[in-house]
Amino acid sequence: MDIGIADLCVRHAGGAHALADVTLYIPAGQICAVLGASGAGKSTLLRAVAGLATPSEGRILYDGAPVSQTQRRRIGLIPQDFALSGRASVARNVMAVADIGIGRSFAGLYPPSERARAAHLLAGLGLEEAQLARRADSLSGGQQQRVAIARGLLHRPALILADEPIASLDPATGEASLTLLRDEARSLGATLLCSLHQPELAHRFADRIIQLDGGRVVFDGPPATHGGNRVQPRIRAVAQ
């Protein structure tokens, strides 16, 4: 799925801009890292693309058209706060996005193929299949973050939106989890938009870096031309 963002503005309740005049085109299959300090607008950008933050101005197009219900179901969201149901099992959390119907999902009647994919993803994230039966609120923060990653990938999305997906992980586990995210996106041919605080990881894993400052794009280009934490002049892309 490709994403066209034209003149996007999102304002806080008090009127200040969370995003201002953001114009980007992200082609299908691209691995894109969004960098910036806390409050720069990274989460707001991902929430806007996910349809969770209402633009004050501008538009977002998905494969050249406004978002449809079918396209919404093709988005895999990995939120910064995990958004797990603490009293539910890991299995129920991960497979909440499985397209099997509400009744079967409520009864825990998951197809073997979906259970196998959940176990495969959790194993790739360093969690054993036995974790499927545990309550989510019995897990550590890092384990919950990995469950959220597995849930975001389970239904083979065409667009993956990952908001600080390794913030609660130690460096080795974080790098392994980011590798899985990238490899799954490549395997699915999915677009990956991932906000990070680590420029060095963005340089190694992303095809493209977008840096935000004060809600505005101040750098947009390949990692080789990105100057780390240094704010770069804005390069304006054309939204299609």
GULOKOL-584692 format. One line per 8 residues: number of its first residue (from 1); for each residue x, y, z of N, C-alpha, C. Coordinates in steps of 0.2 Angstrom, whole numbers. Layout:
BEGIN
NUM = X Y Z X Y Z X Y Z | ...
END
This chain:
BEGIN
1 = 4 -6 0 0 0 0 4 6 0 | 3 11 -5 7 17 -4 3 22 -1 | 6 27 2 3 33 6 5 39 3 | 0 43 1 1 50 -1 -2 55 4 | 3 59 7 1 64 12 2 71 9 | -3 75 9 -3 82 6 -5 87 11 | 0 92 12 -2 98 16 -5 96 23 | -3 91 26 -6 88 32 -5 93 38
9 = -10 95 42 -10 99 48 -14 95 53 | -11 94 59 -15 92 65 -14 96 71 | -19 99 74 -19 104 79 -21 100 86 | -17 102 91 -19 101 98 -26 104 100 | -29 102 105 -35 105 107 -34 113 108 | -28 115 111 -27 122 112 -26 126 106 | -25 123 100 -24 126 94 -17 126 91 | -12 124 95 -5 123 93 -5 117 88
17 = 0 118 83 1 112 78 5 106 81 | 2 100 81 6 94 82 9 92 75 | 6 94 70 9 93 63 8 99 59 | 12 101 55 11 107 51 14 106 44 | 10 107 39 12 107 32 16 101 30 | 14 95 32 18 89 30 15 86 24 | 20 85 19 18 82 12 24 77 11 | 21 71 10 26 65 9 22 60 4
25 = 26 57 0 24 51 -3 28 45 -1 | 25 40 1 28 34 3 26 28 -1 | 30 26 -5 28 20 -10 28 14 -7 | 24 9 -10 22 3 -7 29 -1 -6 | 29 -4 0 35 -9 1 41 -5 4 | 41 1 5 47 5 8 47 4 15 | 53 4 18 54 4 25 56 11 27 | 52 14 31 53 21 32 54 22 40
33 = 59 25 42 60 27 49 58 34 50 | 54 36 55 53 43 57 57 44 64 | 61 49 63 65 51 69 63 58 71 | 65 60 77 63 66 80 63 66 88 | 64 71 91 64 71 99 57 70 101 | 56 69 107 49 68 110 45 75 109 | 39 74 107 35 80 105 36 83 98 | 40 79 94 42 82 87 36 80 83
41 = 31 76 84 26 74 80 26 67 77 | 30 63 79 31 56 76 25 52 78 | 22 52 84 16 48 85 10 51 82 | 10 57 82 4 60 78 4 59 71 | 10 58 68 10 57 61 7 50 60 | 10 45 64 8 38 63 0 37 65 | -2 41 70 -9 41 72 -14 43 66 | -11 49 63 -15 52 57 -16 47 51
49 = -10 43 50 -10 38 44 -15 33 46 | -15 31 53 -19 25 55 -26 27 55 | -28 34 55 -35 36 55 -37 37 62 | -32 38 67 -34 39 74 -33 46 76 | -30 51 72 -30 58 73 -33 61 67 | -37 66 68 -41 69 63 -37 75 60 | -36 75 54 -32 81 51 -36 88 52 | -33 93 53 -36 100 53 -36 102 46
57 = -31 100 42 -30 102 35 -27 97 31 | -27 97 25 -24 92 21 -27 85 20 | -24 81 17 -27 74 16 -22 69 16 | -24 63 17 -20 57 16 -24 52 12 | -20 49 7 -23 44 2 -19 38 2 | -23 32 1 -20 26 2 -21 22 -5 | -16 21 -8 -16 18 -15 -20 23 -19 | -19 29 -18 -22 35 -22 -29 36 -21
65 = -32 34 -15 -39 35 -14 -40 36 -6 | -45 39 -4 -47 40 3 -47 33 6 | -46 32 13 -46 26 16 -53 22 16 | -53 16 14 -59 12 14 -59 7 20 | -65 4 22 -65 -1 27 -60 -7 25 | -60 -9 19 -56 -14 17 -48 -12 18 | -46 -6 16 -40 -4 17 -38 -3 25 | -43 -1 29 -41 -1 36 -40 -8 39
73 = -43 -13 36 -41 -20 39 -35 -22 36 | -32 -19 32 -25 -21 29 -19 -17 33 | -21 -13 38 -16 -9 42 -15 -13 48 | -8 -14 49 -6 -17 56 -3 -11 60 | -6 -10 66 -4 -5 70 -1 -8 77 | 5 -5 78 9 -7 84 10 -1 88 | 5 0 93 5 7 97 10 7 102 | 12 13 104 17 14 109 15 11 116
81 = 9 12 117 7 9 124 4 2 124 | 6 -2 119 4 -9 118 -3 -10 117 | -8 -7 120 -15 -8 120 -17 -15 120 | -14 -19 125 -16 -25 126 -22 -26 131 | -26 -31 131 -31 -33 136 -27 -37 141 | -26 -34 147 -22 -37 152 -25 -43 155 | -31 -44 155 -34 -50 158 -35 -55 153 | -34 -54 147 -34 -59 141 -28 -62 140
89 = -28 -68 138 -22 -72 136 -18 -69 131 | -11 -70 130 -7 -68 125 -10 -70 118 | -13 -77 118 -16 -79 112 -21 -75 110 | -26 -73 114 -32 -69 113 -30 -62 110 | -25 -59 114 -22 -53 112 -19 -53 105 | -15 -58 103 -11 -58 97 -17 -59 91 | -21 -64 93 -26 -66 87 -32 -62 87 | -32 -56 91 -38 -52 91 -39 -49 84
97 = -34 -48 80 -34 -46 73 -36 -51 68 | -36 -57 69 -37 -63 65 -44 -62 62 | -45 -63 55 -51 -62 52 -55 -68 52 | -58 -70 58 -61 -77 59 -68 -76 62 | -71 -70 62 -77 -68 65 -77 -68 72 | -82 -63 75 -82 -62 82 -84 -68 86 | -88 -72 84 -90 -78 88 -85 -83 89 | -81 -84 84 -76 -89 84 -70 -86 88
105 = -69 -80 87 -63 -77 91 -65 -77 99 | -71 -75 100 -73 -75 107 -73 -82 111 | -74 -87 107 -74 -94 109 -67 -97 109 | -62 -93 106 -55 -95 106 -54 -101 101 | -59 -101 95 -58 -106 90 -54 -103 85 | -47 -103 86 -43 -100 81 -40 -106 76 | -40 -104 70 -38 -110 65 -31 -111 66 | -29 -118 65 -22 -120 67 -17 -116 63
113 = -18 -113 57 -14 -109 53 -12 -103 57 | -17 -100 60 -17 -93 63 -13 -94 70 | -14 -100 73 -10 -101 79 -3 -103 78 | -2 -106 72 5 -107 70 9 -101 68 | 5 -96 65 8 -90 63 10 -86 70 | 5 -86 74 6 -82 81 12 -85 84 | 13 -92 85 19 -95 88 25 -93 84 | 25 -93 78 31 -92 74 33 -84 75
121 = 28 -80 75 30 -73 76 33 -72 84 | 30 -75 88 32 -74 95 39 -77 96 | 40 -83 93 47 -86 93 52 -82 90 | 50 -78 85 55 -74 81 56 -68 86 | 52 -66 91 53 -61 95 56 -63 102 | 57 -69 102 61 -72 108 56 -74 114 | 49 -76 112 44 -78 117 42 -85 115 | 42 -90 119 40 -97 118 33 -97 117
129 = 31 -103 114 24 -104 112 20 -105 119 | 23 -107 124 20 -108 131 17 -101 133 | 20 -96 131 18 -89 133 11 -88 130 | 8 -91 125 2 -90 123 -4 -90 128 | -3 -95 133 -8 -96 138 -8 -91 144 | -3 -87 144 -2 -82 150 -6 -76 149 | -9 -73 155 -12 -67 154 -7 -61 152 | -9 -57 148 -5 -52 146 -2 -47 152
137 = -6 -46 157 -4 -42 162 1 -46 167 | 2 -52 166 8 -55 170 14 -55 166 | 15 -52 161 21 -51 157 25 -45 159 | 31 -45 158 35 -38 159 33 -33 153 | 35 -27 154 34 -22 149 37 -24 142 | 43 -27 142 46 -29 136 43 -34 133 | 40 -39 137 37 -45 134 30 -42 131 | 27 -38 134 20 -35 131 22 -31 125
145 = 27 -28 124 29 -24 118 30 -29 113 | 33 -35 114 34 -40 109 27 -43 107 | 23 -44 111 16 -47 110 12 -42 105 | 13 -35 107 10 -30 102 13 -30 95 | 19 -32 95 22 -32 88 19 -38 84 | 19 -44 88 16 -50 85 9 -49 82 | 5 -46 87 -2 -44 85 -2 -40 79 | 2 -35 78 2 -30 72 4 -34 66
153 = 7 -39 66 9 -43 60 5 -49 59 | 1 -51 63 -2 -58 62 -6 -58 56 | -10 -53 54 -15 -53 49 -12 -51 42 | -5 -51 42 -1 -50 36 -3 -43 32 | -2 -38 36 -4 -31 34 -1 -29 28 | -4 -24 24 -1 -21 18 3 -15 20 | 1 -12 26 4 -6 29 5 -7 36 | 11 -7 39 13 -8 46 15 -1 49
161 = 12 1 54 13 7 58 15 6 65 | 22 7 66 25 4 72 27 11 76 | 24 12 82 26 18 85 31 16 91 | 37 18 91 42 16 96 42 9 98 | 42 4 93 41 -3 94 46 -6 98 | 52 -3 100 57 -6 104 59 -2 110 | 55 3 112 57 7 117 57 4 124 | 54 -2 125 54 -5 131 59 -11 131
169 = 63 -12 126 67 -18 125 75 -16 126 | 78 -21 128 86 -20 129 89 -20 122 | 95 -17 121 97 -16 114 97 -23 110 | 99 -29 112 100 -35 108 93 -37 106 | 88 -37 111 81 -39 109 78 -34 105 | 79 -27 106 77 -22 102 79 -23 94 | 85 -25 93 88 -25 87 85 -32 83 | 84 -37 87 81 -43 84 74 -42 83
177 = 70 -38 87 63 -37 85 63 -32 79 | 67 -27 78 67 -23 73 69 -27 66 | 73 -32 67 75 -36 61 69 -40 59 | 65 -43 64 59 -46 62 54 -42 59 | 53 -36 61 49 -31 58 50 -30 51 | 57 -28 50 59 -27 43 58 -33 39 | 60 -39 41 60 -45 37 53 -47 35 | 48 -46 40 41 -48 39 38 -43 34
185 = 40 -36 34 38 -31 29 40 -33 22 | 47 -35 22 49 -37 15 46 -43 13 | 45 -48 17 41 -54 15 34 -53 12 | 31 -48 16 24 -47 14 23 -42 8 | 29 -38 7 29 -33 2 25 -27 5 | 25 -26 12 21 -21 15 26 -15 16 | 22 -9 17 25 -3 18 26 -3 26 | 32 -1 28 33 0 35 35 7 37
193 = 31 10 42 32 17 44 33 16 52 | 40 17 54 42 15 61 45 21 64 | 42 24 69 45 29 73 51 26 78 | 56 30 78 62 27 82 65 33 86 | 69 32 91 73 37 94 81 36 93 | 82 30 89 89 28 88 91 29 81 | 94 35 79 97 36 72 101 30 70 | 105 28 74 110 22 72 106 16 69
201 = 101 14 72 97 9 70 93 11 64 | 90 17 64 87 19 58 91 19 51 | 98 21 52 102 21 47 103 14 44 | 103 9 49 105 2 47 99 -2 44 | 93 0 46 87 -4 44 82 -1 39 | 82 6 39 77 9 34 80 10 27 | 75 11 23 77 13 16 77 21 16 | 73 24 20 72 31 20 71 34 27
209 = 73 40 28 72 43 35 69 49 34 | 64 50 38 60 56 39 61 59 46 | 64 65 46 65 68 53 60 74 54 | 57 74 60 52 79 62 55 83 67 | 53 90 67 55 94 72 49 99 73 | 46 100 79 41 104 80 35 103 75 | 34 97 73 28 95 69 29 96 61 | 36 98 60 37 99 53 43 94 50
217 = 43 93 44 48 88 41 54 92 40 | 59 91 43 66 94 42 71 90 38 | 70 84 37 74 80 33 70 74 30 | 71 73 24 68 67 20 72 64 15 | 75 59 16 80 56 11 83 49 14 | 88 47 10 91 40 12 95 41 18 | 96 35 21 100 36 27 107 38 26 | 110 37 20 117 39 19 118 46 19
225 = 113 50 18 113 57 18 111 61 24 | 109 56 29 106 59 35 112 60 40 | 112 66 44 117 68 48 116 66 55 | 113 60 57 112 58 64 107 63 67 | 108 66 73 104 70 76 103 77 74 | 108 79 69 108 85 67 102 87 62 | 98 92 64 93 94 60 95 96 53 | 92 93 48 94 95 41 89 99 37
233 = 91 103 32 86 107 28 80 102 26 | 74 105 25 69 101 23 69 100 16 | 67 94 14 67 92 7 59 90 6 | 56 94 2 49 93 1 47 87 -4 | 43 82 -2 42 77 -7 35 79 -10 | 33 75 -15 27 77 -18 22 71 -17 | 16 72 -14 11 67 -13 7 66 -19 | 6 60 -21 3 58 -27 -4 56 -25
END
